[in-house]
Amino acid sequence: MERFDVAVVGGGPAGSSAAHGAASAGASAVVLEKGVPRADRPDRLGPDSTDAAGILDYWVDIMDIHPDEMPDDVVLGELDRAEFIGPNESLTMRSTGISSSYDHFGFCMQRARFDDFLRDRAVEVGATYRTGASVRNVETDLDRSEGPRHRLELASGEQVGAEVLILADGPQRQVTSGVLDEYLPFDVTDRLSTRETNHIAYQEHRRLPDPVFEEVAGAIKFWWGHMPGHTAYPWIFPNDDNVARIGLTMPIGLSLDDVSDRDAYPLLNPDDDRVPQGSEYIRRLLEQEYGDEYDVESDFPVVEDRGKSDGTETYAISSTRPIDSPTAAGIAVVGGAMGSTSAFHEGGDHTAVRTGAIAGELAATGDLTAYNDRWKAAVGDEVLRNVAMADVVRDYHPDDWDWAFATARKLLDSGGGYSILKAKNIRAGFGAARLVASYKRAKFAARNGRYVQIPETDYVV
C-alpha cells in the first residue's frame, strides 16, 4: 500500500488547490482523479470540468490567484458588465460594488485549461496527480496503533493510505456522502440528497453572428423570470472567436404541475406537458431574442470541438448552503462537495480554490481543527450573500423579477452591485425599502454561520 501524508479525492479546482497547499507546506500529497474525456481536452484526462460564467473582480481576491499568473490561453476575454433581463424590465451592472485588486469587472475563462493550470501548479510543488484513479471505498481507523488513519481502495484494487483525507469530488458527492455517513446520526441523504441540494445545468457552445457577438462581448447575460423554478435562468457568456456559451440552470425534478402561473413565463409554451429539455430552452431563448433577424439553427451553429462532448455540457451545481467537515476524524470537505459553490450566480471556482487551499495548508500540519473556522472567515461573507439572495428570490414569479429590476435600477446611482442593498437605501422609497429589508432579513437569519446545513456539532467522531 502506497502511503502519503494527504490524500485528495477529486482533481478539480478544489482538489488541485488542496494538493498545492499541502505540498507547498512540505507534505506528501496525492490527488486521485477518476478522469473523464473532453473534446476540449483531447490529449489529457482530467476532472469533469464545467465552464462557468467566469471570475468576477473580487473573486480574484477570494481565490488568491491573479489571472496574470495563468497561461495566456486560460483567459478568453475581459468582462465589463452583467445584464439581468426580466420579462419586461432589465438591469445592467458595471460594478460588483465590492473592492478588489483586479481592475476589470471580471473575465471569462476556458475551464479545462484552468483545471490543467491548477493541476500543473500542484505538481510543480511536489504533489502527485493521478488520473484513472477512481475511489471505491474509504476506511478510517481512528483508534489505530499503527498504519495510516485512512485507507482508500481504488477501482483497480490498489490501496492508498493517508493521515489526512480531503474530499473534493464535486456536488454529486459520490465518495463524500459515503464517508460522512459514518459520522452522522442521520442518513446523509436527508441533508445532501442530490435532487434537493443540487441544480442541473446544461449549456451549448455556439458561434454567434458578428453583430450579435459585438452586442454581447464583455457581458454576462442572465434572463430571470423566463423559466420556472427557484434560481432557474438561462444565460449567454461570451468567449472568444465569436463563440459564446448559451445555457441554463434549473432545479432537478421540477414538475409543471407545481407551476401555477405557467403563462407568465416567456420560455414556456401553452402545450408543454413537462418542463422542456435544456436544448429546447436554449432554442426558444435564441428564437425569442434573435429569431426575427436570424435563422437560429444555421446562424448560431453549435461548435462541436468545444465543451465536454459535441459542443455541449450537462452538469450538477451544488446548493448555496455548505456543510462543515468532521475535522476530528482528519477529514475536510472542500469546494462543490461541501456546497460552497452557488446556483444563484452560476459560479464557485473561487470558493473551491480557496477552501481547497485552506484545507491543504492545514492538512500538511496533520491537524484540521481550524478548518471550519478558517473557511468561514475566508468565504463566509460570499456564502452569506448567496444564501440571502437565494432565499429572497425563492418564491419570485416573473412580475417579481420585473419589479426587482426596476427597483434596483433606480438605486444604481448610489453605487453598483451589492452596494445597492446597503441599509441606507431603505430610505429611498417604499420599493427600495422592501427590496433592501428583505435582503437584510435573509442575511440576519443566516448570520453567524447559520447558513451551514450540517454543522460540525452534528458529527459523532
N, C-alpha and C positions, 0 to 999 in steps of 0.2 A: 504494500500500500504506500502510495506516494503521500508525503506529508508537507503541509505548508502552514505558515502562521495564520493566513487568512484565505478562506475560500469564498469566492463571489459567484453566485448563481445568476447568470444573465449578463450579456455583454453590451447592452445599450449605453446611453449616456450616464445613467446612474451607476451601472456596474463598472464601466471603464474608469469613471471618476473615483470610485471606491478603491479600485486596484491601484490607480495612480497615487491616491492619498496614502495607502498603506505602504506601497513600495518606496515612495519618496521618503517615508519615515524609517526605512530600513527593514521593513518586514518582508518576508517572502509571501507573495500573493499570487493566486491563480484565478483566472476568470474562466468559468465553464459556460460556454455559449453553444446551444444546440445548432445554430447556424441555419439560415434559410437562403435560398437563391433569390436574386432580384435581377430584373432586366437592367437596372441602372447600376448594378454591382456585378458585372459579368465574370470577373476574374477572382472573386473572393467571396466566400461565405461570411455572413455576419448576422447581426441581430435583425429581427423583423422590423426594420426601420419604418418610420412613418413621417412623411413630410408634413409638418405642422405649419402654422401661419408664418412663423419666423421668430425673431427675437426682438422685443421692444427695448427701448433705451435703458430703462432701469433694470431690466432683466440681465443686461450685461454685467451690472454690478452684483446682482444676486448670484449669477453664475460664476463670477470672478474669473472669467476668461474673455479677453477682448478680441474682437474679430481680427485685429492686426496680428494676433498670434496664429491664426488659422491659415491653411493654404489658400491661395487665391481662388481656387475653384469651389470652395465651400460657400462663400457669399455670392449670391446670384444678383442682388440688387438692393439698393437702399430704399427705405420707406420714408414717406413724409407725412402720411395721414392714415386715419382709419375712417371708413364711411359706414354708417349704420343706416339701413334703409327699411322703413316700415311700409305698410300698405299704402299710406298716404303722406307720411311725414318722413323726414330724414335728418341726419345729424352727421357733420364732419368734424373730426377732432384732429388737430395738428400737434397736440401735446398730450402726453400721458399725465401731466400735472405732478410728476414725481421727479425730483432732481436726480441727475445721473452724470456719469463721466463720459457717456457716449454722445456724440454731437448731433446725431440724427434721430428721427422718430423710432427707427428700428431698421432691421434688414431681413430679407428673405434668404433662405439658405437651402442647399441641397443636403437633405438629411443623411443619406447614406454616406456621403463624403464627410459629413460632420461626425458621424459614428466612427468612421475609419480614422479620422484625425484624433479622436479621443482614445481610440484603441492604440494607435501608434505612440501617442503621448504616454500611455501607461507602460507600454513595452519598453520605451526608451529609458525609463527609470528603473527597470528591472522586473516588472510584473510579467507573468506568463499568461498568455491568452490562447485558449484552445477552442476551436470550433468543431462541430460534430460531437460535442460532449454534452449529451442530454442526461440530466439528473433524474434518476428514477425514484430514489428514496434517500431520506436523511435520518440517521440515527444519532441521538445525542445522549451521552452518558455524563451526567453532572457529578456523579459520585466516583468517577474513575480514579483508580490509584496509579494507573499508567496508561499510556496511549493517548491519542487525540480525543478532544472533547466531542468533536463532530466527525461522523463518518458518512461520506456521500457516496452512494452507489450509482454508477453511471449505466446507461443502457448497454454499453459494451461489456459490462461485467466488472470493469475496473473499480477500484475504490480510491477515494481521496480523503485524507484526514486533515483536519484543521482545528486550531484552537478557537478561532472566531469565524462565524458564518454570517455573510451579508447576502440578503435576498433581494435581488434586483431583476425579477423575472416579469415585470410589467403588470398591467392592470388585470390580466387574466389569472395571475397568481397561481399558476399550475403547480409550482413547488411550494410557494409561500403558504397557501391555505392548509396543506397537509402538515407542514412544520408547526404552524401556530396552533393548530387544533390540539396539539399535545399539551398546551399550556393554558387553555381556556376552559372555563366551567360550562360553556355552552357550545353548540355546534357552530363552527366558524362561519358556515354559510348563512347563519342567522343574521350576521352583520355584513358579510362580504360576498353575498350572492351576486354573481356576475350580472344577472338581469336587473338587480336592484341598485347596484352601486356603479355600474358602467353604462356608458353610451356606446352606440355603434356609429362609426363614421365611414364614409365612402367618398372617394374622390377620383377624378379623371384629369389627366394632363392633356390639355387641348391647345392647339395653336390658334391664336386669335387673328382676325384681320387687322391690318395696320392701324386704322382709325380706332378700333376698339382697344387694342393694346396701348396706344398712346393715351387713351382715356383712363385706363386702369393702372398704368405704370405709376409706381410709387405708393399705391394704395392697397390696403387690405380691406375688402368689402364684405359686409355681412348683411343678410336680409333677415330681419327679425319679424315675427308675426306673419310669416308667409306659409308656414307649415306647422301643424300641431305638435305638441309635446314640450315638456319642460326643457329649457335650453336647447331647443331644436331650431336649427337655422342652416341655410346654405351660404356659401361663400365663394369669392374669387380672390386668389392670391397670385399676383404676377411673379413670374420667374424671369428667365432670360430667353432671347431669340423668339420673341412673340408668344412664348408658351406661358400658360397660367394653369394653376391647379384649381379646378372647379369642383366643389364637393359639398358635403353637408354632414351634420351630426344630429342624432335623434336618440331618444330612449329606446332601449331594447324591449321588444314585445308590446309596443304601443298598438292599441286597437282603435279603429274608428268608432266603435261602439261607445268609447269613452269621450268622444269629442262632440260636445253639444252644439257648437256653432260652426259646423263644417263649412258653410257657405262663406264665412268671413275670411277663410284662408285662400289667398290667391293661387297657391300651387296645388290645391285640391280641386278635383272635378266632381260635378254632381253625381256622375255614375260610378265613382270609385266605391268598391265594396271592401277595400282594405287599404292600408297605408301603402302608397306607391313605393316601388323599389328605388334605390338610390339613383340608378341611371335614369329612371323616368323623371324623378325630381329635377335632376340636372337638365334634362332635355326641356322640361317645362320652364325652368328658370331662364334658360337661354332664349326660348321662344318668347317669353314674356318681355325680356329686356331688349332683344335684338332681332326678333322674328320679323318685324316689319321691314327691315332693311336687308336681312341676310337669310340664306338657307342654312339653318343651323348645322345639319349633318355634313354638308360639303364645305361650308366656310369656317367651321370650328372643328376641324378633324382631331380625333384622338391621336396623340403622339405615342406610338406603341413601344418605342425603345426607352421610354421613361417610366418611372414608378416601379411598382413591385412586379406587375405582370400585365403585359399588353396595354400599358399606359394607365392602369387602374390600381387602386389600393382599397382594401377594406380592413378596418382595424378597430380595436376597442380603445376607449378613452376612460380613464378611471374617474370616479366621482370626485367632487371637490372636498370631501370630508376624509382626512387622512387618519392613520392609525399610529399608535405608539408601538414600540418594539419591546420584547421580553429581554431586556439587556442583561438581566441577571443570569440568563442562560447562554450568554455570549452570542446573541443573535441581534442583528439590526436589519430592519426592512427599509428600503430606500426607493425613491423615485415613484414610478407608476404603481409598483407593488404596494407601497404604503398609501397611495391615493393622494399624493401631493400635486399631481397634475390636475388640470381643470377642464371640464366640459364647457364651462361658461365662456372662456375666451379661446378655446381650442389651442391649448399650449401647455407645456410643462417641462420642456428641456432644461430650462434654467433651474427649476426647483429640483429636477432629477440630478443634475450635475452637482448642485450644492449639497443636497442631502447625502449623495454618494461620497463626496469629498470629505464631509464631516465624519461619516461612518468609517471610512478608510483610515483617516488620521487617528481616530480613537482605537480602531482595531489593531493598529500597529503597537499600541501600548498594552494590548491584551485586556483592556478594561473599557467596556462600552457604557459604563454607568451614566455618563454625562450626555449620552446621545440624544435622548428625548428632549432634554432641556436645550441642547445646542441647536437642534434643527428648528425648534420653535423660535429661538432667538434669531436665527438666520432667515427663515422664510415664513415665520408665523404671521407677519403683517400681510404678506401676499396671500396666504391661505385665507386669512380672516376676510380680506376684501372679496375674494372669490366666493367664499361661503355666504357672506352677507348679500352680495349681489344675486347669487343664485336663489337665495331664499326670498328676496324681494320680488323677483320676477316669476316665482314658482307658478302662480295662478294667472299670469298675464295672458290676455287674449289680444288679437290683432289691434283692437281700438286702444288697449292699454299701451301697446308699443308706440302707436301714433302719439298718444298723449305724452308719454315719457320723452320721446324725441323732441316734440315741440317744446316741452317744458325745459329740457336740458339745453336746447339751442338758445333759449333766452338767457341762460346763465353763462354761456361761453365767454361773454365779455369780461367776466371776473376771473377767468383762467380756464385751462383746458383739462381734459382727463378727469381723474378722480377729484381734482380740486373743486369741481362744481358741486360736490357733495359735502363741502365743508359746512359746519354749523352756521356760519354767518349768512348763508344763503336761505336759511329758514325765514329770514325777514324779507325775502324777495318776492312775496306774494303767496297766495294760497297754494297754487300748483307747485311752486318751488318748495314750500314748507312740507307739503305732502310727500314729495319725492325725497327730500333730504331726511325728513323724520323717519320714513320707512327704512331707509338705509341705516340710519343711526340706531334704530331699534334692533335691526337684524344684527348689526355689529355688537351691540351691547349683549344680546342673547348668546352670542358665540364667544364672548370675551374670555380672557384668562385660559385659553386652551380648550374651551368647551366645544370647539369645532372638531375635536378628536372623537371619532366614533368607537375606537377601542383604546381606552386609556391604559397606561402601564399597570395601574392598580387592578385591572381585570385579569391579568396573567397570574397563574399559580405556578411558581417555579420552585 
